[in-house]
C-alpha cells in the first residue's frame, strides 16, 4: 500500500508518500506545492490538480490521507481550502482511491502519543522515524508525513 498524505493549504501544501515494507515504513517522496499568490484562483486550482493527479499516477497511490480542516478566523481561507479538498476528492474518485481523514488531534496522538502536541513535537518525532530526512524540512512537510503515516497505520 502506498499512501499519499496531504496537509492542504492555499499557499504551500505539504505532501508525503509512504509505504509499508515488512515491519518498516518507508518515505518515498515528500515536499510542498506552492501556489503563487499572483496567480488567479483557477490557475492555482489547476496547478494543484495537475501536481496531485500526476503524483497519484506515477506512484500508484492506493490511499489518500488528509487532515480535517478547522474553521479559523478567516472564512475566505477556509472556503479556498474547500476548493483544494474538493480537488483531492475528485482525483480519488477518478482513480478509485480511498480517502481517509484524520483530525489534527488524531494525527498528533498517533505520531507523538499526545493529542495536544505542538507542531515542532510532531516534526521531531517524524525526524526520529526517518533519520535520513533533512532536518530543515518545513512543518508543512513533516505534518504531511505524519498524516501519511496515520493512513498507513490505519488498515
Secondary structure, DSSP 8 states (H G I E B T S, - for coil): -EEEEEE--SSEEEEEEEEEETTEEEEEEEEEEE--TTS-HHHHHHHHHHHHHHHHHHTT--EEEEE-----S-HHHHHHHHHHHHHHHHHHHHTT-EEEEE-HHHHHHHHHS-TT--HHHHHHHHHHH-TTS-TT--HHHHHHHHHHHHHHH--
